[in-house]
Amino acid sequence: MNMDNLQPDSETRIALFQHKEIRRTIHNDEWWFVITDVVAVLTDSVDPKQYLKRIRQRDPHLNDLFKGGVQFVPPLALKFSTEGGIQKIQCWNTEGLFRLIQSIPSPKAEPFKRWLAKVGYERIQEIENPELAIRRTRAIYRAKGYSDDWIEKRMRSIAIRDELTDEWKKRGVKEQREYAILTAEISKAAFGLTPSEYAKVKNLKRQNLRDHMNDLELIFSMLGEAATTEITRTRDAHEFDENKEAARDGGSVAGNARRELEKKSGRKVVSDENYLELSQSVKKIKPSGKPKKKQD
């Protein structure tokens, strides 16, 4: 699931189907999935956008569904964090994806339908018992190879992020676009980089930035957002401008601490390594049986 951070929506999550990632987000209390991600996992197409365009041309009824021309839930353009910043990407709910699958000849269609039904049922369970969502998030991270220590920090960062966005919501900050701007203020003050700039440093495209942070990067991210929440409350900040100032000051708390650590340790906190590189380096063992030099 991603779950949050540097994203426009704390309910944005990554789902895994046969070890491949599908972005999804909560909208009107149900999951909406990125359509091109679904096409990619079903077809293994290197250009899912073009594949989707072709099947819409072949299936006029499906094309009408995309345009909302019939009585059916059409796809929606929902916001996600990408390499280019916050962008709108076409998504469809479970009902829509079942119809889409009918137009895609794929041996994975039936397994995907079962997976989709399971994901929908799990969402109902999570509404009734929110702790299930937390347990499933942990399980997904473990399946992707993250360590338990890292997972605990990541889960804590999600909780801190949710607390901050709840505070913003209560204080008149408009969701999505303004959340993204405030998040960028915190990140810029804490790391000297906006989330999109940070993602480029790590050579990330659509991946969740914080899923590719090391321990120290996560810790300073949490500090910046926790400090912002505290400052927002103590100042009783309201509306966007006051919250923007609080975000900048909260991020500065983390930025000052980061610079002090860098001064004392002689090493930079911001790293260009991402999880894919770190996970590969951990698996490489010297012939002597000793692990290679640890990377930060």
ZAKE-404984 format. One record per residue (C-alpha): residue in three letters; x, z, y. Coordinates in steps of 0.1 Angstrom, whole numbers, plus 2048, in hexadecimal, padded with zeros to 3 digits. Example, Ala and Ser with C-alpha at 12.3 -4.5 7.8 and 13.67 -1.06 7.14 Angstrom:
! ZAKE-404984
ALA87B84E7D3
SER8898477F5
This chain:
! ZAKE-404984
MET800800800
ASN8167FE827
MET80B80C832
ASP80F813858
ASN82C81686E
LEU8377FA885
GLN8177E987A
PRO7F77E588E
ASP7E27F8874
SER7EB818860
GLU7D480C845
THR7E97EC83E
ARG7F77ED81B
ILE80A7D8802
ALA7FA7D27E0
LEU80D7C67C2
PHE8007AC7A9
GLN8187A378D
HIS8357B17A3
LYS82C79A7C0
GLU8217A87E2
ILE7FF7A27F2
ARG7F97B0815
ARG7D77C081B
THR7C77D6835
ILE7A87EB839
HIS78C7DB84D
ASN7697EA84E
ASP773802832
GLU77C7E7819
TRP79C7D5810
TRP7A37B381F
PHE7C079F810
VAL7D7785820
ILE7CA764812
THR7EB751811
ASP7FB76F7FE
VAL7DF76B7E3
VAL7E57467E1
ALA80A74B7DD
VAL8077637C0
LEU7ED74E7AE
THR7FF72C7B2
ASP8247357B8
SER82271C7D4
VAL83F71B7EC
ASP827711808
PRO806724802
LYS7F9719824
GLN7FA6F581A
TYR7EC6FC7F8
LEU7CF70E808
LYS7C96F1820
ARG7C86D9802
ILE7AF6ED7EE
ARG7986F180D
GLN7996CB810
ARG7906C77EB
ASP7746E17EC
PRO75C6DC80A
HIS7476FA801
LEU766710802
ASN76F701824
ASP74D70A831
LEU75372E826
PHE77372F83A
LYS760722859
GLY74473B853
GLY72C71E850
VAL71872D833
GLN70A75082D
PHE72975F820
VAL74477782D
PRO75E75F83D
PRO78376783F
LEU78E77C85D
ALA7AE77A872
LEU7BC79D86F
LYS7DC7AA87F
PHE7FD7B086C
SER8217B6876
THR83779886F
GLU85A78D879
GLY84B77E898
GLY83879E8A2
ILE8137A789D
GLN801788892
LYS7DE77F885
ILE7DD773861
GLN7BE76784E
CYS7B1781835
TRP79478281D
ASN78279F80C
THR77D7A27E7
GLU75D78D7E7
GLY76E7717F9
LEU78C7717E3
PHE77776E7C4
ARG76874E7D2
LEU78B7417DC
ILE7987467B9
GLN77D72E7AC
SER78F7127BE
ILE7B271A7B2
PRO7BB70E78F
SER7D372A783
PRO7D973C763
LYS7DC75C778
ALA7B8759785
GLU7A876F76B
PRO7C378B76C
PHE7C1789792
LYS79B78E791
ARG79F7AD77C
TRP7BA7BA793
LEU7A47B37B2
ALA7867C57A3
LYS79D7E379A
VAL7AB7E47BE
GLY7877E47CC
TYR77D8007B5
GLU79C8147BF
ARG7928117E3
ILE7708217DC
GLN78283D7CA
GLU79A8427E7
ILE77D845800
GLU76F8617EA
ASN7928717E4
PRO7AC8677FE
GLU7C88787EA
LEU7C585B7D1
ALA7D28437EB
ILE7F18597F0
ARG7F885A7CB
ARG7F48357C7
THR80B82E7E4
ARG8268437D3
ALA8218307B3
ILE82580E7C4
TYR8458197D4
ARG8538267B3
ALA8498057A2
LYS85E7F37BD
GLY87C8097B5
TYR87D8227D2
SER88B8447CB
ASP8758637CB
ASP8888727E8
TRP8838537FD
ILE85E8517F3
GLU8588757FF
LYS86786C821
ARG85384C823
MET83285E81B
ARG83A878835
SER84085C84E
ILE81E84D846
ALA80D86F84C
ILE81F87386E
ARG815850878
ASP7F185686F
GLU7F1876883
LEU7FE8638A1
THR7E584689F
ASP7C985F89B
GLU7D48708BB
TRP7D584F8CD
LYS7B38468C1
LYS7A58678CF
ARG7B58608F0
GLY7A783E8F8
VAL7C38288EB
LYS7B48078DE
GLU7BF7FF8BA
GLN7D47E28AF
ARG7E47D38CD
GLU7EA7F38E1
TYR7F58068C2
ALA8107EB8BD
ILE81B7EE8E1
LEU81E8148DF
THR8318118BE
ALA8497F98CE
GLU84F8128EA
ILE85882E8D2
SER86F8178BD
LYS8808098DC
ALA88882C8E9
ALA89183A8C6
PHE8A781D8BA
GLY8AC8058D7
LEU8987EB8C4
THR8737E18C3
PRO8657DF89F
SER8677B889F
GLU88B7BA8AB
TYR8937D5891
ALA8847BE876
LYS89B7A2880
VAL8B97B987E
LYS8AF7C0859
ASN8A779B853
LEU8837A384B
LYS86678B84D
ARG844798843
GLN8517B8833
ASN8487DA840
LEU8657E6855
ARG86480B84B
ASP864801826
HIS8877F482D
MET894812840
ASN8AE82A832
ASP8AA850834
LEU8B8855857
GLU8A4838865
LEU884846857
ILE88C869864
PHE89285D887
SER872848885
MET85F86787B
LEU86F87C897
GLY8658628B1
GLU8418618A6
ALA83D8868A0
ALA84C88D8C3
THR8348748D2
THR8178858C2
GLU8228A78D0
ILE82989A8F3
THR8078878F3
ARG7F58A78EB
THR8088BE902
ARG8038A6920
ASP7DF89F915
ALA7E787A91A
HIS7C986291D
GLU7C583D91E
PHE7E1824919
ASP7F982A936
GLU7FC84F930
ASN80184A90B
LYS81B830911
GLU82F848926
ALA82C86290A
ALA8368498F0
ARG855840904
ASP85E865908
GLY85886D8E4
GLY86E8508D9
SER88985D8F0
VAL88A87E8DE
ALA89386B8BE
GLY8AA8548D2
ASN8BE8718E0
ALA8C18818BE
ARG8CC8608AE
ARG8E785B8C9
GLU8F487E8C4
LEU8F787989F
GLU9088588A3
LYS9218698BB
LYS9288858A3
SER92A86F883
GLY939850892
ARG91F83B87F
LYS90182788B
VAL8DF83187E
VAL8CF80F881
SER8D97FA863
ASP8D57D585B
GLU8D07DD836
ASN8AE7DA828
TYR89F7E8808
LEU8A57C97F4
GLU8CA7CA7FA
LEU8CC7F07F6
SER8B97EF7D5
GLN8D07D47C8
SER8EF7E77D2
VAL8E38077C0
LYS8DF7F47A0
LYS9037E77A1
ILE91B7FE78D
LYS9407FC78B
PRO9507F7769
SER95B81B769
GLY937826769
LYS93983478C
PRO9218277A7
LYS92E8117C2
LYS9358207E4
LYS91482C7F3
GLN90681780E
ASP8F482582C
